[in-house]
C-alpha cells in the first residue's frame, strides 16, 4: 500500500525499491504473456519458436501478426490473444508507471499542505 497523503515523501532508496518491484512484476507479466502467445503460435499454427516469438511479440506490442493464420483454431487463438494482449500491455505499462505517478502527485499534494 502506498503512503497516505499526509505522510512524508518516501525516501529515494525505498522509492527505487518499490519501482524495482513494480518493474519485476511488469516484466514478468509481459514475459508470461509472450510465452502464452509463443505457445499458441507454435502448437496451433506449427510455427518455429523464433517465428512464434516474432508473431507473439508483434501482437503484444499492438502491431499485428507477420505470418498468415491458416487454421481455424489459430484464428480463434490470435483473435483472443490480440484482445488479451491489448489489455495486458496497457495495464502493465500503467502498473509500471504507478509509483512514479504516485510520487509526483504526493509531492504536489505535500506542497499544497505546506502552503495552507
DAMOTA-V67559 format. One record per backbone hydrogen bond with DSSP energy under -1.0 kcal/mol. CO is the residue of the C=O (numbers start at 0). NH is the residue of the N-H. E is the energy in kcal/mol with one decimal. If there is no record, write none. Layout:
co->CO nh->NH e->E
co->CO nh->NH e->E
This chain:
co->3 nh->6 e->-1.3
co->10 nh->14 e->-2.5
co->11 nh->15 e->-3.0
co->12 nh->16 e->-1.7
co->13 nh->17 e->-2.4
co->14 nh->18 e->-2.8
co->15 nh->19 e->-2.4
co->16 nh->20 e->-2.3
co->17 nh->21 e->-2.3
co->18 nh->22 e->-2.2
co->19 nh->23 e->-2.5
co->20 nh->24 e->-2.3
co->21 nh->25 e->-2.5
co->22 nh->26 e->-3.0
co->23 nh->27 e->-2.2
co->24 nh->28 e->-2.3
co->25 nh->29 e->-2.3
co->26 nh->30 e->-2.4
co->27 nh->31 e->-2.6
co->28 nh->32 e->-2.4
co->29 nh->33 e->-2.5
co->30 nh->34 e->-2.6
co->31 nh->35 e->-2.2
co->32 nh->36 e->-2.1
co->33 nh->37 e->-2.6
co->34 nh->38 e->-2.4
co->35 nh->39 e->-2.1
co->36 nh->40 e->-2.4
co->37 nh->41 e->-2.7
co->38 nh->42 e->-2.8
co->39 nh->43 e->-2.3
co->40 nh->44 e->-1.2
co->40 nh->46 e->-1.5
co->47 nh->51 e->-2.6
co->48 nh->52 e->-2.3
co->49 nh->53 e->-2.4
co->50 nh->54 e->-2.5
co->51 nh->55 e->-2.6
co->52 nh->56 e->-2.7
co->53 nh->57 e->-2.0
co->54 nh->58 e->-2.1
co->55 nh->59 e->-2.6
co->56 nh->60 e->-1.8
co->57 nh->62 e->-2.6
co->57 nh->63 e->-1.0
co->58 nh->61 e->-1.1
co->70 nh->74 e->-2.1
co->71 nh->75 e->-2.4
co->72 nh->76 e->-2.5
co->73 nh->77 e->-3.0
co->74 nh->78 e->-2.2
co->75 nh->79 e->-2.1
co->76 nh->80 e->-3.4
co->77 nh->81 e->-2.2
co->78 nh->82 e->-1.8
co->79 nh->83 e->-2.6
co->80 nh->84 e->-2.9
co->81 nh->85 e->-2.1
co->82 nh->86 e->-1.6
co->83 nh->87 e->-2.7
co->84 nh->88 e->-2.9
co->85 nh->89 e->-1.7
co->86 nh->90 e->-2.4
co->87 nh->91 e->-2.6
co->88 nh->92 e->-2.2
co->89 nh->93 e->-2.1
co->90 nh->94 e->-2.5
co->91 nh->95 e->-2.4
co->92 nh->96 e->-2.0
co->93 nh->97 e->-1.0
co->96 nh->100 e->-2.5
co->97 nh->101 e->-2.8
co->98 nh->102 e->-2.3
co->99 nh->103 e->-2.3
co->100 nh->104 e->-2.6
co->101 nh->105 e->-2.9
co->102 nh->106 e->-2.5
co->103 nh->107 e->-2.3
co->104 nh->108 e->-2.3
co->105 nh->109 e->-2.3
co->106 nh->110 e->-1.7
co->107 nh->111 e->-1.7
co->108 nh->112 e->-2.2
co->109 nh->113 e->-2.2
co->110 nh->114 e->-1.6
co->111 nh->115 e->-1.3
